[in-house]
Amino acid sequence: MRPIIKVNFSTIYLDREWVLVLNPNDELRRLDGQDLDAVPSLLVRLVVTADDAEAVIDRVREVLRAVVPMSAEQLDREAEHPAVLPPWFVDRCAPEMTPVEAANWLAWWRGLDPEGQAGAEEEKGWTLPDWLYWMRPDERQWYWWSLSVKSERSATLAVAVPGLPVPLGALRWLLKVAGAHSVDQVAIEPQ
């Protein structure tokens, strides 16, 4: 028999496996550093380095507090007409490319070696609609779990994930545009 947990969580069944997914209210509580009684099945830890790690985390929290409670439809509206997201974040998003610009960029990108392709992807940045797509409740597969500020320049962020591999590109990019110099995955911890 599959377990059913009804307090503060949604349960998603994946064949024989089950994972807990934080609901928006609980994730907002986690963003504010509040504990929950439950334990995630898997944590991924990211080390964030920056000139001011706390300032980076404050900016990330500001953005996540805006998008976490949004439905897919609200996120789509925000992508078209940003009204809730902080202006500093919207300004850091890459502009939309025209079809010709996108074709030219792709042709150039295909001529790079794999390392060059990865660097070009990171430099290109995310458009607001692309980033918000990966924040949709049906697409996002990571949930803020905990934060430990190690020093003025370093913090470790733990995110709960349902399994591996997990797409963390939107989170990594958010950390970078918030001011992180680097974001390194350091641990995957089954609970």
C-alpha positions as CSV (number, residue, x, y, z in Angstrom):
1,M,0.0,0.0,0.0
2,R,1.3,3.5,-0.9
3,P,1.7,6.0,1.9
4,I,-0.5,9.0,2.0
5,I,0.5,12.1,3.9
6,K,-2.0,14.9,4.1
7,V,-0.5,17.5,6.4
8,N,1.0,20.6,4.7
9,F,2.1,18.6,1.6
10,S,0.8,17.3,-1.7
11,T,1.6,13.7,-2.5
12,I,2.7,12.7,-6.0
13,Y,2.9,9.0,-7.0
14,L,5.5,8.0,-9.5
15,D,5.1,4.2,-10.2
16,R,6.4,2.6,-7.0
17,E,8.1,5.7,-5.6
18,W,6.5,8.6,-3.8
19,V,7.8,12.0,-3.1
20,L,6.6,15.0,-1.1
21,V,6.1,18.4,-2.9
22,L,5.9,21.5,-0.7
23,N,2.8,23.5,-1.2
24,P,3.4,27.2,-1.8
25,N,2.5,28.3,1.8
26,D,4.9,25.8,3.3
27,E,7.7,26.8,0.8
28,L,7.2,30.4,1.8
29,R,7.6,29.4,5.4
30,R,10.8,27.6,4.5
31,L,12.0,30.7,2.7
32,D,11.6,32.6,5.9
33,G,13.6,29.9,7.8
34,Q,10.7,28.2,9.6
35,D,11.0,24.5,10.2
36,L,8.5,21.9,9.0
37,D,7.8,18.6,10.6
38,A,8.4,16.6,7.5
39,V,11.7,15.5,5.9
40,P,12.2,15.5,2.2
41,S,13.3,12.3,0.5
42,L,16.3,13.9,-1.3
43,L,18.3,17.2,-0.8
44,V,20.7,18.9,-3.2
45,R,23.1,21.3,-1.6
46,L,24.5,24.3,-3.6
47,V,27.4,26.4,-2.4
48,V,26.9,30.0,-3.4
49,T,29.8,32.5,-3.4
50,A,29.4,36.2,-3.7
51,D,30.9,39.5,-2.5
52,D,27.9,39.6,-0.1
53,A,26.2,36.2,0.2
54,E,23.4,37.5,2.5
55,A,22.5,40.2,0.0
56,V,22.3,37.6,-2.8
57,I,20.0,35.4,-0.7
58,D,17.8,38.3,0.2
59,R,17.3,39.1,-3.6
60,V,16.6,35.5,-4.4
61,R,14.0,35.3,-1.6
62,E,12.4,38.5,-2.9
63,V,11.9,36.9,-6.3
64,L,10.8,33.5,-5.0
65,R,8.3,35.2,-2.6
66,A,6.7,36.7,-5.7
67,V,6.6,33.6,-7.9
68,V,6.1,30.7,-5.6
69,P,2.4,31.4,-4.8
70,M,1.6,32.0,-8.5
71,S,-0.4,29.6,-10.6
72,A,0.7,28.7,-14.1
73,E,-1.8,31.2,-15.5
74,Q,-0.5,34.0,-13.2
75,L,3.1,33.2,-14.3
76,D,2.1,33.5,-17.9
77,R,0.5,36.9,-17.3
78,E,3.6,38.0,-15.4
79,A,5.7,37.0,-18.4
80,E,3.7,39.2,-20.7
81,H,3.3,42.2,-18.3
82,P,5.6,42.1,-15.3
83,A,3.8,43.6,-12.3
84,V,4.9,41.5,-9.3
85,L,8.5,40.7,-9.9
86,P,11.2,43.1,-8.7
87,P,12.3,45.5,-11.4
88,W,16.0,44.6,-10.8
89,F,15.2,41.0,-11.8
90,V,13.1,41.8,-14.8
91,D,15.9,44.1,-16.0
92,R,18.5,41.3,-15.8
93,C,16.4,39.0,-18.0
94,A,17.7,38.6,-21.5
95,P,15.6,40.2,-24.3
96,E,13.5,38.0,-26.6
97,M,15.3,37.2,-29.9
98,T,13.7,37.6,-33.2
99,P,13.4,34.4,-35.3
100,V,16.4,35.6,-37.4
101,E,18.5,36.4,-34.3
102,A,17.6,33.0,-32.8
103,A,18.6,31.1,-36.0
104,N,21.9,33.1,-36.2
105,W,22.7,32.5,-32.5
106,L,21.9,28.7,-32.9
107,A,24.1,28.4,-36.0
108,W,27.0,30.1,-34.1
109,W,26.4,28.0,-31.0
110,R,26.5,24.7,-33.0
111,G,30.0,25.6,-34.2
112,L,31.3,25.7,-30.6
113,D,32.9,22.8,-28.7
114,P,30.8,21.5,-25.7
115,E,32.6,23.7,-23.2
116,G,32.1,26.7,-25.4
117,Q,28.4,25.8,-25.8
118,A,28.0,25.6,-22.0
119,G,29.7,29.0,-21.6
120,A,27.6,30.6,-24.3
121,E,24.4,29.3,-22.8
122,E,25.3,30.8,-19.4
123,E,26.3,34.2,-20.9
124,K,23.1,34.3,-23.0
125,G,20.9,34.4,-19.9
126,W,17.3,33.6,-19.7
127,T,14.3,35.6,-21.0
128,L,11.6,36.3,-18.6
129,P,9.1,34.0,-20.3
130,D,11.6,31.1,-20.3
131,W,12.5,31.6,-16.7
132,L,8.9,31.9,-15.6
133,Y,8.0,28.7,-17.6
134,W,10.5,26.7,-15.4
135,M,8.9,28.2,-12.2
136,R,5.4,26.9,-13.1
137,P,4.1,24.5,-10.5
138,D,3.9,21.7,-13.0
139,E,7.5,22.2,-14.2
140,R,9.6,23.2,-11.2
141,Q,11.1,20.2,-9.5
142,W,13.0,21.8,-6.6
143,Y,11.8,23.4,-3.4
144,W,13.7,25.7,-1.0
145,W,14.5,23.7,2.1
146,S,17.2,25.4,4.1
147,L,20.0,27.9,4.0
148,S,23.2,28.2,6.0
149,V,25.3,31.3,5.6
150,K,28.9,30.2,6.1
151,S,30.7,33.5,5.8
152,E,30.2,37.0,4.4
153,R,31.1,35.5,1.0
154,S,29.6,32.0,1.1
155,A,26.2,30.3,1.8
156,T,24.9,26.8,1.3
157,L,21.4,26.4,0.0
158,A,19.6,23.1,0.3
159,V,16.7,22.3,-2.1
160,A,14.4,19.4,-1.8
161,V,14.0,17.4,-5.0
162,P,11.9,14.5,-6.0
163,G,14.7,12.6,-7.7
164,L,17.6,12.8,-10.1
165,P,18.4,14.2,-12.5
166,V,16.7,17.5,-11.6
167,P,16.7,20.7,-13.7
168,L,18.2,23.4,-11.5
169,G,19.1,25.8,-14.3
170,A,16.4,28.4,-13.4
171,L,17.6,28.4,-9.8
172,R,21.3,28.7,-10.7
173,W,20.5,31.6,-13.1
174,L,18.4,33.3,-10.4
175,L,21.3,33.0,-8.0
176,K,23.7,34.4,-10.6
177,V,21.6,37.5,-11.5
178,A,21.1,38.1,-7.8
179,G,24.9,38.6,-7.5
180,A,26.4,35.1,-7.0
181,H,29.9,34.7,-8.6
182,S,29.5,30.9,-8.5
183,V,27.0,28.2,-7.8
184,D,28.4,24.8,-7.2
185,Q,26.5,21.6,-6.4
186,V,28.4,20.0,-3.6
187,A,26.1,17.2,-2.2
188,I,23.2,15.0,-2.9
189,E,21.8,13.7,0.3
190,P,19.1,11.0,0.6
191,Q,17.1,11.5,3.7
